[in-house]
Amino acid sequence: MIPFVEKKCRFEGCIFTGMNEKPILDVRNLTTVFRHENTLTTAVSDVSFSIHPGETLGLVGESGSGKSVTALSILRLIPNPPGEISHGSILFSDGNVTIVDLLRLGEKEMRKIRGKEISMIFQEPMTSLNPVFTVGMQVKEAILQHLPVSKKEAKERVIGLFDEVKLPGPVEIYHSYPHQLSGGQKQRIMIAMAISCNPKILIADEPTTALDVTVQKTILDLMKEIQEKHGMSILFITHDLGLVAGFADRVLVMYKGKVVEQGITRTLFAHPQHSYTRGLLNCRPPLDMRLKKLPTINDFIASVPLPIILPHPKPLPQGGGALGLPDLFSSANIVSVEERAKKHRILYSGTPILRVSRVKTYFPVRFNLFGTPVGYTRAVDDVTFEVYPGETLGIVGESGCGKTTLGRTILRLIRATSGKISFEGRNLTEMPAKELRDVRKHLQIIFQDPYSSLNPRISCGSAIMEPMIVHGLYLNPHQRREKAIELLEKVGLDESQFNRYPHEFSGGQRQRICIARVLAVNPKLIICDESVSALDVSIQAQVLNLLNDLKQTFNFTYMFISHDLSVVRFMSDRLIVMKDGKIEEMGEADSIYSNPQSEYTKRLLAAIPKVS
């Protein structure tokens, strides 16, 4: 859990001197546009806000709302062309009397500001780090760029920073390359680089997206600790309002390039004024009830233009739900304990469709002089379970626990070291390749990243038809095209998008295309491997609802793999918690959530962001 900050917010009611202090950053009427041929797109429209010394300001909204463009505009990192800051001012104070407008500075002066006075943690650390240099060299380079120190002093400072961000073995990490580090470690490297020159403002752009909930919590705790130590101000950008609940002093909500609501964090969470804010608050699976269908942004926003609501005048009338959503929190949309128990009695009276018995998947990591493996990583270590027809079996755990390897071992994308996997009574572990190919149309997988799952050179319609061709389904191209269009409509797209390419779709739309492609071969068991972890909370809700609707329509069986226990609980009948390649805990999903037996499960549950 990420609780609300217990201390009285120093910006609430001007109890302290915070609001009387001059802002360290004052953004006024910022407008950023992008030109493509004859089209002008306004990404940020007339945005104004300020950040005070020592304050944490949360900037929240979906992908495309203008959050990252706002941050890049502050640092003057918008590529021109096609981008252009067409209007506004960005006033930066050095803490004394000097105030400069960053939009009026030359590039040479801006280079002195970037990294030293205002630094940024980017969303994806792997793409932010150069793969051909050690991480220590890259952080040292940033220090030498801005501070008058020797190379030896810079190296000592880097090792000290690595220790400060709690990296294990700072000296060893200094000499490591990015690919040798985990996602959480790479993000700590980026934090160390960002604070290396003691900046006054730290911009954190989605710094925890797609990280495990436990790693996410440690990163947020680390940032707060560093902020208090160095007295920095933080602009924290995220699509998840739950993350800013206990982290930010104030929150700005952006929608379609505009600020639609802002206020003290506690006040905004207690009385959200804008329908879009209420939508963001409600999109994540609730922790105190089990819903049949998750709310989405579209359930809150009407087709009329959205009003701009700035600091809260008075609470809006509440509907049936705690945050003003009457229908989706009504008893008709809540799964009762009795209803769930009746469903499970029927579900588990059948014969399992999949049996996994004492499966081990080891990877060699050390070899002797003759090339014989002498050391192994036990990715999956003696795992046994069954999956029943029509069930959703959730598998949850941190990165490296073995859940993805288990899914790929079941599909024979990775060979098991030992053990037995049976699908409908047929032994997959010993099955010849030709026979396995025929069985594979009944066993499908939806991968985490829809963009890398789709061939950028073929249209989405062709991608959906491809597995039909491979497995010899339907008589001719016309029938396959008709089936592909039908599947597009099933997942919420339409025929007009048949000939579009992957880059022309949003992340949520690409994931829908991947789902349609899986449906093309009429599978019986679908493995969803982190299939919603990188999506906005609202898009995530849409995809989760779609998967459940398809399950009802086609009677699918799911294995749902994720690091997010709240999402897995919403989807699952039973739950497996994995740690270090082993099953830590297994049972009915609600029972594990309400009464976890292992300390590891309790830790995963405690790390789930909560909005209240």
Secondary structure, DSSP 8 states (H G I E B T S, - for coil): ------S--TTSTT-SSGGGS--SEEEEEEEEEEEETTEEEEEEEEEEEEE-TT-EEEEE--TTSSHHHHHHHHTT---TTTEEEEEEEEEEE-SSS-EEEGGGS-HHHHHHHBTTTEEEE-S-HHHHS-TTS-HHHHHHHHHHHHS---HHHHHHHHHHHHHHTT-SSHHHHHT--GGGS-HHHHHHHHHHHHHTT--SEEEEESTTTTS-HHHHHHHHHHHHHHHHHHT-EEEEEES-HHHHTTT-SEEEEEETTEEEEEEEHHHHHHS--SHHHHHHHHSS--SSS-BSS---GGGT--SS------S-SS-----SSTTS-TTTTSGGGB--HHHHHHHHHHHTTS--SEEEEEEEEEEEEEE-TTS-EEEEEEEEEEEEEEE-TT-EEEEE--TTSSHHHHHHHHTTSS--SEEEEEETTEESTT--HHHHHHHHTTEEEE-S-HHHHS-TTS-HHHHHHHHHHHTT-SSSHHHHHHHHHHHHHHTT--GGGTT--GGGS-HHHHHHHHHHHHHTT--SEEEEESTTTTS-HHHHHHHHHHHHHHHHHH--EEEEEES-HHHHHHH-SEEEEEETTEEEEEEEHHHHHHS--SHHHHHHHHTS----
